[in-house]
Amino acid sequence: MRTSAVSIALIGLGCLAGTACDPNMTGNTGATHFGDATHPAERGSPLLALRDACGDGQPTATGSEIHRQPYLQQVTTTTAQIGWVTTQPDGEKVSIMPAQDRARATTTQSEQQSVGTRSAGEHQMWTQLVDLQPDTVYCYQPWDGTTPLNSATGFKTAPSADDDDVIHFIAFGDSGGGGAEQMDLREQMYQFPFELMIHTGDVAYDDGTIAQFEDNVFGVYAELFRNLPFYPAAGNHEYHTMQGAPFRDVFSLPAGGGEKWYSFDWGKIHFAALDTEDDYATQMAWLDADLAASSAPWKIVFMHHPPYSSGYHGSDTRLRQLLSPIVERHHVQLVLSGHDHNYERTKPINGVEYIVTGGGGKGTYNVGASDFTAFSESVIHFVYADVGADQMVLHAIDAAGTEFDSVIIPRT
């Protein structure tokens, strides 16, 4: 029998009062309830084609100075950023070449820039790659002078706005605890062909420190990050350390609210990320203008706190009151959030689908149902999306690889 939303609230009060209740101690890796799973997702590797074209990017024998492996940020139709952490910044650079013309001599699009020294002499490095072509596979390789630090590997630039190909992405949140459940879910990510990763916050538990980012984020997703761009929103756990400064240091996010809130386009999709730990009114004014300026046929907003939730934390009703009129006015089709460690899909609300995807690997919370709920489940999971010209299909995938829910969202 499903637990009601009222009983969930009482359980939450008991946990907060310090009784023998810990909603985040363990997670359910396999779903026991099933929604609509009649639209099965395509299966396949997100990395194989890129690595067949360019290589696997593994460290060379001389690459021990790289303390955080190269990772992709801000991939657009014509640019990309590559970050890494090293102890030997002088002379390091990145070479790049089109995958279809690897015989051509490599050209360095941009020299490295060291933007700060960490403990043990570690330097955060960024290289900006420019003058790229849309929807094109490029091979890149980090060097120290004439010495390769890693073998080459590949990434693909964003498609142009008029590209008709289906776009695939995954979304998940509340992941970075470093435990077995996070690893189990990560292994399932290798089974689906996607082009980018969206995160709904609480990236690095428990406090968003540099060490926790290294161990529980980059140490877990390094193989995905070196080939696929990652776009996170900040969660409350990121703000436990220096008001989220490490989060903004390790990621290079698009312009917006000082890397706290931002937007970007990926083909025919406009994404906007919010920071639910910061001022709502300022962000809503920004979001209203940002969405008004976009002509993309698909619009997706993502953040940490959920506007609608039947889980442990429940709905952020102030956020809902401010956000809902804006996303409805600008025909946003999907709003993604986390914070509650479960999956919940609402019924369409004035043309908007709201999904809580907070089961990324740091335990699960019980979840009930409300009058707005279409389906909910307490399970470790991610959401896999196929976005075509006229419809978006979302698939909920658990840590055992089972698709336990799906929904078709028409373009509005």
N, C-alpha and C positions, 0 to 999 in steps of 0.2 A: 504494500500500500504506500502511495506517495506521501511524503511528509508535507503538511500544509505550510503556507507562508507564515501563518500565525505561530506555529510551533517552531519554525526556524528562528523567528525573532526571539522567542523565549530561550532557545538553545544559545543564541548569540549572547544574550544577557548573562547567562550562566558562565560562558567562557570568559566574558569580560570581567566578571566578578571573581575569577580565579578558582572556580570549582573544577572538579576533575573532568574537564572537557577541553579538548584541543582540536579545533576543526581543521588544522593544517598539519597534523602529525603524519598522516599517510594519505595516499591517493588511490583512487580506483583507476586502474590502467585499462580496464575493459568495460564497455557499456553494458548495462543490463536492461535498459529500456531503449526502444527504437522508435524513431519518428519515420519520416518519409525517406526511405533509402532506395527509391525506384529510379534514381538518376545517377547511376554509379560513375565515379570519377575515372578519368583516364589514368592509367598507371605508366610509370616510366621514370628514368633517372633525370634529375634536374642538372646533373653535372656531366654526363657522359659525352654529349656532343661537344661541349666546350673543351673537355680534356682530350677528346680524340683530335680536335682541331689544333690544339696548342700544347698540351702536356698537363701534368698534374700539379705543378707548382711546389713540389716538395723541396725542403731545404737541401742545399748542397753540403759537401763536407766542410766548406769554408763559411757556411752560413750561421754559425753558432752565435754571432753577434746580434742576430735578429731575435729579440725576446718576445715580441708579439708578431705573429705571422701577418703578411700583407692582407688587407681587407678592403673591400669596395664600399665607397660612399658616393652619394650624389651623382648617380649615373643618369645622364640626360641623352638627348639625341646626338649631341656634338661634344660632350665633355664627360669626364669622370674624375673622381678623386681616389687615390690609393693611399691608405695609411699603414704604418708599421711602427714598431718600437725597436730601437737599436742602441747599442753602446758605442758604436763607431759611426757618428753621423757624417764626418767629413768625406766627401767624394761619393757618397751613396746617391744613386739615381735609379730611374725606372726607364727601361726601353720598351717600345711598343711597335707593333707591326700588324697589318691586317692579316687575319688567318689565311685568307685565300692567296696571299703573296708573301709567305714566310721566307722565300728564298731571297727577297729583297733585304738589303742591309737594314738592321734595326736603327730606328731614329729615336732619340730621346725627346719627347714632347715637352717635358718640363723637368728641371732639376728639383731635387728634394728641398724641402724647407723644414728645419727643426723649429718647433714652436714651444719648446719647454723641456727642462731637464727634470727627471724624476729621481727617486732614490737609486742608489747603486749606479749612478751615471747614465741612466736610461733616458733616451730622447724620443719624444713623440714626433714622428715624421709625417709629412703630407706631400704628395706629388699631384699636381693638377694636370690632367691630360686634356688636350684641346684639339680642335679641328678634326673631330671624328665625324663619321657618317652614321645616319640613323640605322637601327636594326642590323647592325654589322658586328660580326665576331672579331675581336682584337685579341692578340696575344701580348702579354706583358711579362716583364722579368726584372726583378731588382738586382742592382749591381753595386759593388764597392770598387769604384774605378773600373778596371778591366776584369774583375773577378765576379762571376755570378754568385749571388747569395741564395737563390732558389732557381729551380728549373722554371721554364716558362709555363704559363697557364693562361686561360682565356676568360673573357667576359663579353657580353653582348650589350650594345647600346640600346637605349629605349627606342621603340618604334615611333614613327611620326604620327601626328594626330589623325591623319587620314588613312592610316594602315588598317586594313580590314581583318587582319589575323586575330584569332582568339588570344587574349591575354590571360596568363595564369599567375596567381600569387597565393601565398599562404599568409595567414594571420593567426597570431597566438599571443598569450600574455601570461604574466605571473609565472615565469619559467625558471629564473636563475638561482636555483638552490643547490645545484651540483649533485643531486641525488640520482638514484637509479631510475626513477620515473621520468626525469628530464632526459636521461640518456635513451630510455626506451622510446620516448616520443621522437627524439631526434632521429633515431634509426628509421622511423616510418617516413620522415621527411625525405629520405633518399629514394622513396618509392613513387614520387609524384613529380611530373615535369613542370616546374614553376620558374618564373623569371625574376621575382623579387619577393622580399620578406617584410611583413608589417608586424610590429609588436605593440601591444596595447598597455605596456607599462609593467613596473616591477621587474626590471630586466636583471638586476643583480641583488640577490638576497645576501644578508638580511638588511644591510645598511648602505648599499651602493658605494662601497669603498673601491679604490683602485684595485686592491688585491682581489676583491670579490668579482669585479669585472674581468680580471685576468683569469681567475679560476673557473667561474661559473658562467661566463659568457664567451669570451674569446677562446678559452680552453675547451669549450664544448662545441662551438659552432665554427671553428677555424676552417674546416674543410668546405663548409657552405659559404662562409664569408669571403673566401678568396676568389670565388667565381660569381657570387650573386649579391646584389646590393641589399642593404638592411636599413629599414626606416623605423626607428622606435619612437614611441611617446614616453615621457617620464611618468613614473608611478610614485606613490608615497614613499616606498622604501628607498628610491633614489635620493629623496630629500632628507634622509637620516644623516647624510654626510655633507657638510658644507653647502646646504641648500641646493644639492644636485650638481655641484660643480664637477665632480668626477664624470658624471654622465655626459656633460657638455664638453669635457676635455677629450674623452675617448672616442666620441662620435663627431663627425663634421656634418652638420645638418643644414638644410637649405635656409636661406634668409627668411625672416619672419619676425618672431618675437625673441630675438637673441638666442636662437636655437632652442627656445622653450616651446614655441608653437611655430608651425611652418606649413608650407604646401609645396606640391610638385605635381608634374604631369608625367604619366606613363602611357604613351599612345593616346587612346580615346578616354582615359580615366584621369580625373583630377582628384588627388588625395589631399586632405587637410588634416594635420595632427594638432591636437590641443594639449595643454598642460593643465590638468585638473588640480594641481597644487598651487597654481598661481591665480591671479585675479580674473574672475569670470567675465566681468563687464568689459574689460579691455579686450579680452580675446573675442568676445561675441561681436564687438564692433569691427575688429579685424576680420573675423570670419565672414561677416555679412558682406564686407567690401571684397574680400577674396573670392567668394563664391559668385558674386555679381559680375566679377571681371572674367570669369571662366566661361568659355563656350563649349567645354567638353560635354559630350552626351551622357557620360557617367560621372557621378560625383560621390565620393566616399569620405566620411569623416571618422577619425579614430582618436581614442583617448583612453585614460585609465578608469576613472569613476564611471559607473553605468547610469545613464538616465532612467533606464528601466531594468529592474532586477528583483527576482524573488529569492535571492540567495542570502548568505550570512550578513553582508553589509547592507543589502537592499538598495532601493533606488535613490539616487541623488536628485531629489525633487527640485531643488533650486536650479541645478544645471538643466534639468528637463525644461523648466519654465522658460529659461533664457534661450536654450538651444533649439527647442522644437519649432518655434515660429520661423527661425532662420533657415533650418534645413528643409522645412516644408515649402517656404517661399521660393527657395532656389532649386527645388526638385532634386534634392539629395536622395539617392535610392537606398543607401546603406550607412548605418552608424555602428561602428565596432567599439567595444570597450572591454575592460577586464575587471580587476579588483576582487570580484567574487570568483573563487576558484572552482568554476563549473562552466557548463554550457547552457545558454538559454537563448531561444529564438522567440521573438514576439510575433504576434499577428501583425500584418501591416498596419501602421498607425498613420493615418492621413498621408498614405503613399510612401512611408518610410519604413524600412526594415531595421530593427534594432537587434543586435546580437551581442551577448556577453561571451567572450572567449578568454577565460582566465584560468584555463586548465593546462598551462604550458609545462608543468612539471614540479611545482612546489606544493604538492598535496592537493586535496580537493575538499570543498565544503558541501554540505548537504544543500539541496536546492528544492524549493517547493514550486508552486504555480500560482499565478495571479490572473486576474481577468484579462490581462494583456498577453499572457503566455500562450504560444503555440506549441512549444516543446521545450523541455528542460531535462538535463541529465548531469549528475555528479560524476565527472570522469576526466582523466587526463586526455587532452585532445589538441588539435589545431583545426582551423577552417581552411579549406582549399577552394579557391575560386576560379571559375572559367568565365571570362567576360567577352561576349561576342557583340555583334552589332546591335542585336535586338533584345538579348536577354543575358542575365547573369545567373549562373548556377553555383550555389554554395554547397559544399560537402563537408560535413563534420566527421573527422577521422580520429579514432582513439589510438592509444599507445600500443594496441595489439594490431593495428592496421585495418580495423573494421570501420566501414562507413556506417554510422549509426543515425544520421539525419541528413537531409538535403532540402533545398528550397530553390525554386525558380523565381527570379525577380525580373519582371519586364522593365524595359526602358521606358521612362516617363519623360 
